[in-house]
Amino acid sequence: MVKANLFRLTFILFLLPLNVYSWEKVEVPDYVNKDSASPWNFFDDFEGNNFFTKYIINDKGAGRKPFKLVKERNGNTYIQITVKHGWNKCCEAWNSTERAEFSPPKKNSLNKEIWYGFRMRIPKGFKHIDDRVLISQFKNQFQNMKKSPLLGIRYYEKGNLLAVGGDTGGLAKVPYNEKENLKHGIGIKYKKFRDEWFAYNEKKRNSYKTFQYFKLTDHKTFDVGEVGEWIHFKIGVFNSENDDGFVTVYIDDKLVFNYEGITYDWNGVYKGSVVRLGPYRDSDPQKKGYPTQTIHYDDLVIVSDKKTLDQIVKSASLKNTLRNKFVSLNEDVRKKVQISLQNFGYNSKVDGLWGRNTWTSIKQYLETSGKNYEPDFSQLFYDLKN
């Protein structure tokens, strides 16, 4: 009984400070060292209409065309990002790429601890290519930057190879070369076999690739995930010239990359750092053009510590679960639920539609009742409609 009450109390306290609805600032907890706190601290579920006022798009000619806020039948809104042949093409002088990316404003991240997460979905019908497709990156930007990000998450080989990693330093204005990659490159590659990713090789600073005795992952295999289903990413970065730096990547709560050591060993004019989402790919060397690719992103959060990241991700997941349950009910039942929620702060029109007011009043009910409805919450809506 004591454990049950403790769980309910933890559940209630966890819900209280997190509204997780549309873009909102996240306060840095008191236990976090403010000198090393992330320069960004916010959550965005893309339910608002402020995408182009909050973010910088990596525009090299395509403008806003690649970006579209899409509302699903269940009421969820996500950002849909499309890259087409020739869109935002760059840079013929040393490489030929095309992209459709966005990021919060660039900021100084030196000696800062940054934790960020997001959901990504590759929709059904997506066509992988036999080339590089980067889906997210954390990049230290320099004047005339020609190197890879500190962290890039990339697909190769028609989606059958997953590469995680990047450059920890070097001459920023000089393109990739084997000598600098040997010293500064870090990464791990996974190959797909049936429904799982298998660790294939890894590389640490000042070392060649190894195909055995992996040190950068706790999970030599993990599930690929279903096409058309959301995949959850959690990423931690400490940008440091010393050995206390780190880059950590979780996919669906599996630790798939865990590097510790120097993360900032650059020679160049530093301009700031960015967290970018969206497809970035090489152009078709045959000049015929790769197929159009569209990727979905949702629930972007950037904070200063993993505990806060985990809490916000869990609260967002709860909201998504409750929304899906709510919209699966027939209209009459949904309206009865909203009428019942009037006792817990619901003051909008009784229309049977999911919205912010429905979500916040359900949270109020959960806090007031102290009941544990996990994992599927069917009993919650049964109680509310009766």
DAZI-V561819 format. One record per residue. N is the residue number from 0. SS is DSSP state (h for helix, s for strand, l for the rest). PHI is phi in whole degrees, 0 to 359 (* if undefined). Layout:
BEGIN
N/SS/PHI ; N/SS/PHI
END
This chain:
BEGIN
0/l/* ; 1/h/296 ; 2/h/296 ; 3/h/296 ; 4/h/294 ; 5/h/296 ; 6/h/299 ; 7/h/296 ; 8/h/296 ; 9/h/300 ; 10/h/299 ; 11/h/293 ; 12/h/298 ; 13/h/296 ; 14/h/284 ; 15/h/305 ; 16/l/276 ; 17/l/242 ; 18/l/281 ; 19/l/33 ; 20/l/214 ; 21/l/65 ; 22/l/287 ; 23/s/207 ; 24/s/289 ; 25/l/247 ; 26/l/290 ; 27/l/283 ; 28/l/299 ; 29/l/298 ; 30/l/283 ; 31/l/271 ; 32/l/295 ; 33/h/295 ; 34/h/292 ; 35/h/250 ; 36/l/291 ; 37/l/301 ; 38/l/286 ; 39/l/245 ; 40/l/212 ; 41/s/201 ; 42/s/230 ; 43/s/217 ; 44/l/258 ; 45/l/63 ; 46/l/278 ; 47/l/272 ; 48/l/246 ; 49/l/246 ; 50/h/304 ; 51/h/282 ; 52/h/266 ; 53/h/263 ; 54/l/237 ; 55/s/258 ; 56/s/264 ; 57/l/280 ; 58/l/268 ; 59/l/234 ; 60/l/132 ; 61/l/275 ; 62/l/61 ; 63/l/272 ; 64/l/305 ; 65/l/290 ; 66/s/247 ; 67/s/212 ; 68/s/279 ; 69/s/240 ; 70/s/259 ; 71/l/277 ; 72/l/297 ; 73/l/277 ; 74/l/97 ; 75/l/285 ; 76/s/244 ; 77/s/226 ; 78/s/262 ; 79/s/260 ; 80/s/236 ; 81/s/238 ; 82/s/241 ; 83/l/239 ; 84/l/305 ; 85/l/87 ; 86/l/287 ; 87/l/50 ; 88/l/290 ; 89/s/197 ; 90/l/229 ; 91/l/304 ; 92/l/297 ; 93/l/219 ; 94/l/200 ; 95/l/231 ; 96/s/225 ; 97/s/219 ; 98/s/202 ; 99/l/207 ; 100/l/229 ; 101/s/222 ; 102/s/203 ; 103/l/294 ; 104/l/305 ; 105/l/297 ; 106/s/216 ; 107/l/284 ; 108/l/242 ; 109/l/295 ; 110/l/59 ; 111/l/244 ; 112/s/260 ; 113/s/234 ; 114/s/236 ; 115/s/222 ; 116/s/212 ; 117/s/195 ; 118/s/257 ; 119/s/226 ; 120/s/227 ; 121/s/267 ; 122/l/290 ; 123/l/299 ; 124/l/91 ; 125/l/297 ; 126/l/253 ; 127/l/288 ; 128/l/237 ; 129/l/273 ; 130/l/195 ; 131/l/280 ; 132/s/227 ; 133/s/271 ; 134/s/250 ; 135/s/197 ; 136/s/207 ; 137/s/248 ; 138/s/232 ; 139/s/274 ; 140/s/263 ; 141/s/228 ; 142/l/298 ; 143/l/57 ; 144/l/294 ; 145/l/233 ; 146/l/256 ; 147/l/285 ; 148/l/292 ; 149/l/300 ; 150/s/226 ; 151/s/233 ; 152/s/246 ; 153/s/227 ; 154/s/255 ; 155/s/225 ; 156/h/52 ; 157/h/57 ; 158/h/82 ; 159/l/263 ; 160/s/227 ; 161/s/247 ; 162/s/244 ; 163/s/233 ; 164/s/148 ; 165/s/171 ; 166/s/251 ; 167/l/265 ; 168/s/172 ; 169/s/125 ; 170/s/277 ; 171/l/300 ; 172/l/271 ; 173/l/254 ; 174/l/297 ; 175/l/312 ; 176/l/210 ; 177/h/296 ; 178/h/296 ; 179/h/289 ; 180/h/297 ; 181/h/301 ; 182/h/282 ; 183/h/252 ; 184/s/285 ; 185/s/226 ; 186/s/168 ; 187/s/219 ; 188/s/238 ; 189/s/243 ; 190/s/250 ; 191/s/274 ; 192/s/223 ; 193/l/57 ; 194/l/253 ; 195/s/225 ; 196/s/266 ; 197/s/242 ; 198/s/301 ; 199/s/251 ; 200/s/204 ; 201/s/216 ; 202/s/216 ; 203/l/249 ; 204/l/302 ; 205/l/57 ; 206/l/207 ; 207/l/274 ; 208/l/296 ; 209/s/236 ; 210/l/250 ; 211/l/203 ; 212/l/53 ; 213/l/294 ; 214/l/246 ; 215/l/262 ; 216/l/214 ; 217/l/267 ; 218/l/233 ; 219/l/287 ; 220/s/221 ; 221/s/201 ; 222/s/293 ; 223/l/289 ; 224/l/94 ; 225/l/274 ; 226/l/297 ; 227/l/90 ; 228/l/250 ; 229/s/286 ; 230/s/248 ; 231/s/256 ; 232/s/245 ; 233/s/230 ; 234/s/225 ; 235/s/239 ; 236/s/222 ; 237/s/237 ; 238/l/274 ; 239/l/219 ; 240/l/279 ; 241/l/250 ; 242/l/286 ; 243/l/275 ; 244/l/291 ; 245/s/202 ; 246/s/224 ; 247/s/231 ; 248/s/228 ; 249/s/247 ; 250/s/240 ; 251/l/49 ; 252/l/66 ; 253/s/259 ; 254/s/285 ; 255/s/251 ; 256/s/206 ; 257/s/216 ; 258/s/262 ; 259/s/231 ; 260/l/148 ; 261/l/300 ; 262/l/238 ; 263/l/221 ; 264/s/223 ; 265/s/260 ; 266/s/240 ; 267/l/167 ; 268/l/267 ; 269/s/288 ; 270/s/245 ; 271/s/122 ; 272/s/233 ; 273/s/223 ; 274/s/252 ; 275/s/243 ; 276/s/238 ; 277/s/127 ; 278/s/286 ; 279/s/226 ; 280/s/219 ; 281/s/286 ; 282/l/284 ; 283/l/296 ; 284/l/294 ; 285/l/277 ; 286/l/68 ; 287/l/277 ; 288/l/98 ; 289/l/285 ; 290/l/295 ; 291/l/299 ; 292/s/233 ; 293/s/235 ; 294/s/231 ; 295/s/257 ; 296/s/228 ; 297/s/202 ; 298/s/52 ; 299/s/279 ; 300/s/223 ; 301/s/228 ; 302/s/218 ; 303/l/252 ; 304/l/203 ; 305/h/291 ; 306/h/301 ; 307/h/295 ; 308/h/301 ; 309/h/300 ; 310/h/296 ; 311/h/292 ; 312/h/298 ; 313/h/294 ; 314/h/293 ; 315/h/295 ; 316/h/295 ; 317/h/298 ; 318/h/300 ; 319/h/295 ; 320/h/295 ; 321/h/294 ; 322/h/298 ; 323/h/297 ; 324/h/294 ; 325/h/298 ; 326/h/288 ; 327/h/283 ; 328/l/282 ; 329/l/286 ; 330/h/301 ; 331/h/298 ; 332/h/293 ; 333/h/299 ; 334/h/293 ; 335/h/299 ; 336/h/299 ; 337/h/294 ; 338/h/298 ; 339/h/296 ; 340/h/289 ; 341/h/298 ; 342/h/283 ; 343/h/233 ; 344/l/102 ; 345/l/288 ; 346/l/226 ; 347/l/263 ; 348/l/297 ; 349/l/280 ; 350/l/238 ; 351/l/75 ; 352/l/255 ; 353/l/286 ; 354/l/198 ; 355/h/302 ; 356/h/295 ; 357/h/297 ; 358/h/297 ; 359/h/293 ; 360/h/286 ; 361/h/295 ; 362/h/301 ; 363/h/296 ; 364/h/297 ; 365/h/298 ; 366/h/295 ; 367/h/287 ; 368/h/284 ; 369/l/70 ; 370/l/275 ; 371/l/257 ; 372/l/256 ; 373/l/293 ; 374/l/262 ; 375/l/254 ; 376/l/66 ; 377/h/298 ; 378/h/295 ; 379/h/303 ; 380/h/286 ; 381/h/295 ; 382/h/295 ; 383/h/288 ; 384/h/275 ; 385/l/252
END
